[in-house]
Amino acid sequence: MSTEQQIQLTFFERHQAGLAEVFDTLEVPEAAKTDLDVAVEHTQPWIKGDHGRQGHIFNVATEASDRLYDLYAQFGQRDEVQLPAGQYDEVLMLGGLQAGNRRRLNLLRRAMEDPDVQIDRIALLGGQRYLFPEKEKDDLWDAVEGIGNRGGTWVEHAQRQPADKLWETDGIRLAAIEQLGPMVLKRMDLRLYDISEAPEDPLAGYEFDLNGTPVSLTHTLAVARPNGDKRHTTEACMVDWLERRHPGPEQAATIGFIAANPHIERMGRSSQAMLHANGRDDLQLVVAGSAAPASLGHGFFLGEIARNLYEDQRQLRSQA
């Protein structure tokens, strides 16, 4: 299902009955069940912090927990969404926590092995966020072990770095080598700058070859966010990719977009909205993503509910 088809009705409209149950459980005011603006106002605190380091405390009673997980599944936030058969001019994979990177790239590998899926080019979207050791260290080194003797000197260099000195971009590169196989570095891109104003992080990205398939890995700089510390965002990564890969003129293309649950719908929506805002409706996203881990806590799902409601509000205001 394309992003355009998914959002003919808003998330709020499609899931109003289930959201009412969520709001009752979280003691959100009654008016939020029928008024989107009220729902957005009272759920925005749910997205404080970061995906792996939530800044909002959720008090979910034990007896309510199983029902909430059932509702998340009804909202489409738990299951895998495979990349449909077809021809893709490019497939994007947006980075995240290292466990998610490995799952997303595993899904991409399976799509590449499917004879009914043709992929001309791959773009991996990373950025300026140091890895969270308490959340990502084990997955990082599991990926390194999975690479084995396919690694090369860069992997050996990465192994010598503390986890909190590696960028999310580095984590994606390791996961890509683990899941997709050795990638031959063709080019490293640096940002242009005045020599007197050298940036702290000049890396712009890499270009690789994967058995004849071009692979780019972008390194998007951190940007200010209203609900957390500076880091790259979905929108910033998409702008970076658009400027590097599709600066114009318009040329219709089908773009696969691989995310991970519980973020799949919201990431696809915000990305397509960014393309629309930049006059690039010629680039159509087909959204897929890996399943949410069974152990994932309520904060991840509730944060995505809040983000989807915000996307609803933004969508409706843009149409007014």
N, C-alpha and C positions, 0 to 999 in steps of 0.2 A: 504494500500500500504506500503510495507517495505521501509526502508531507502535506501537499495540497488537499488530497482526499481526506487525510486524517483530521484536518482542522476546519472542515465545513461547519461543524458544530464545535463550540468551545468545550474545553475540558470540564468546565463548570456545568454546562448544559448536559453533557453526556453522562456525567457521574453525580448528578445532584442528589439522588437518593443515598448513594454510598457516602458522599461527602457529609451529608446530614448526620450519619452515624459517627463518622470521624469527629465532627465538630462536637457532638454530644460527649464523646469520650474525652476529648481534650478541653471541654468546658468553654468552647467558643460561643459567643453570644448567639442567641436564636436567630437574630436578623441575618446572620451570615449565610443561613441556609437558602435564602431567596435573594440576597443582595450581594452581587459580586464585589462591589467596592468595600462593603463591610468585611467580606471574607478575606480580601486582600489585606486590608488594614490589620486584621487580627492574626493573620498567618505569616506576615512578613518577618516577625521576630524568629520564626522557625528556621530561617536561612542564615542566621548569624554564624560567623566563623567560616570554616572550610569543610569540604566534603568529608575529610578524615578527622577533622578536629572541630566538631560542632560547638557553637557558642551558646546554645540554648538547651536548657535541661527539660527533658520530657518526662512527665510523671504518668506512666501508663500502668494501670492496674493489671496484675497478673491475669485476672479473669477476662480482661478485654484484649489481651495480646493476640491470641489466635484469631479472633474475629478481625482485628486490624490487618493481619497478614492476608486473610482471605480477601479483604477489600482491596489491598494493594494489588493482588492478582487480578481482580475485576477491573482495576484501573489500567491494566497493562504494564505494571511496573516490575513484574517478577520473571516472566518467561523470556526465553531467547526469541529473537526475531531474525530469521535468516535473510541473507541477501537474495532477492528473487532472481530467477533465471533472466538472462539478457546480456546486452552489450553495454559496457560502461566505459565512457571516455576516460574517467578517472574515478578512483575510490579513495575517499578520505577516511582516516582514522584519527579521531581526536583523543589525545592522551588524558591520563588521570592517575589515580593511585596505581602502583605497580601491579598489584593483583588484577586490576581492571585492564591494564595494558596487555597482560599476558592472555587474559580471556578474549579480549577484542581481537588481538592478532591471531589467536587460535581460530576464531571465527573467520577471519580474513583468509587464513591458510586453507581452511576447508572450502571456502568459496572459490579460491584459485584452483583447487583440485576438482571442482565440479565442471564437467564438460559443457554444461548449459550456461555457465557464467564466463563471459569474456571481459577481461580487464586490461585496458591499454596502458594505464599508468597508476601509480600509487602515491598518495601524499600522506605522510604521517605528521600530525600537528602537535608539536611539543612546546615547551616554554620555560620561562624563568621562574621556576619554583624549585627550591631545594627539596629533596626527598625527605619524608618524615621517617626517621629511623624506627620509631616505635610502631609504625604502621607498615613500612615497606621493606625493611632490611631483609627479612626472611625471603620474601618473594624476589628481591633483587639477587640474592646469592643463589636461590634455587634456579633462577634463569641462567646465571653464570655456570652452574653445574650442568644444566641442560645443554649448554653450548659445547662443553667439552673441548676437544681439540680443534673445533671449527673457529675458535675465537680470534686468534691473531693478536698483534701488539696492542691495539686499542683496548680490547677486552682486558688484557693483562694490566694496562694502565688503569682502567676503571676499577679493577679489583683492589688496587692499592689505595684507592680513595675512601675516606669515611663516607658512609651513606649520606650524611647531611651536607656533603660537599659536591654531590652529584645533582645535576639538574634533572627535572622530569624528562627533558630531551634525551639525556643519557640513558635513563631508565627505559624509554621507548626503544632506543637503538639496541640495547641489550635484549629486550623482549622480542624485537623483530628478528635479530640473529637467531635467537632460540627457536622461534616459531616458524619463521619463513626460510631460514638458511643463511649462509654467508652472503654478505652484500659487499660488492666492490666499490670502494670510495672513488668517485670520479671528480668531485669538486667540493670544497668548503667555501661558503660564502660569508663575507664579513660586511658589516654595515659601513656605509660611507660616512666619514666624519672629518671635521677640521682637526688637524694634528694637535692643536692647542686645547681641544675639548674632547679628548679621547674618552669614550664611554666606558663604564665599568665592565660591560659585557658586550663586546663587539660582534659576537657570533650571530649570524643571521640564519644559517642552516647548512644542510649538506645535500649533495646529489649522489645517489648510489645506482649501481646496476645489480639487479637480482635476476640472474639467468635470462637476460635480455629485456626484462621489464624495468623501465625507469622508476626509481623510488626517490622522492624528496622527503626530507625531514626538516621542518621549519622550527626555528627557535624564537618564539614570540616573547617580547619583553613584557614585564609585569606592568599592569595598569592599576589605577586607583579603583577601589570598589566601595560601595556604600555600606556593605555588610561584613567586611572583613579586611584583612591586610592586603596589601598590593600583591597581585599575581596576574599571570595571563588568564584570560577568560575565553569562553567559547566564542564570543563576538570578536575579541581581539585576534584570536587565532584565525578566524575566518577572513577578517580584513587583511591580515598578513598574507594568507594564502591567495586571496583574490588579487592583491597587488603584485604578487610574485608570479602567479601562474596565469591569471586571466585579466590583465590590465585593460583589455578591450582591443578592437571593437567587439560588439556583441556577437556571439557565435553559439548557437544552441548546443547544449551538451547534457548528457545524462551522467549525474555524479552519484555514485554510491557513497553513503555516509554511515560509518560504523561507530556506534556509541556503545553504551552498556546500561543495562537496567540497574537501578530504577530511573535512569536519566534519559532513556532513549527518546521519548516523545518530546520532552522539553528542549533537549539539545537540537533536535531536528527542527523544531518550530523556530527557536531563536536564530538558528543559522539561516533558514530560509527567509525569515523576516529581515535579517541583515542583508542578504542578497537583494531582496526587494527594495530596501531602503537605498541601496547603491545602484539601483537601476539595472539589476542583473537577473531579471526574471527568465532570461534565456537559459540559465543554469538551474536545472531541476534536480533536487535531491531525492534519492530513494533511500529511505532510512532503515537501518538494520541495527542489531546489537546483541551482545551476549546477555545471558541470564544473570539475574541478581544472585549472589551467593546466599545459601540457605541461612547462614549465620548473621546476615546483615541486620543491624539494629534499626529501630523505628525512626531514628532521626534522619537517616538517609531518605527513607520513603516520604516522611512528612515534609522534609525540606523540598523535595521535588514536587509534592502537591502544592506547596506555597509558590514555587517558581512557575508551575503551570498556570496557577490562578493569576499570577502577575502577567504572564504572557497573554492570557485571555483579556485582561484589562487593557494591555497595550494594543492588542489586536483590534478590539472594539473602538478604542479611542482613535486609532489611525483611520478607521473606516467612517468615523462620524463626520 
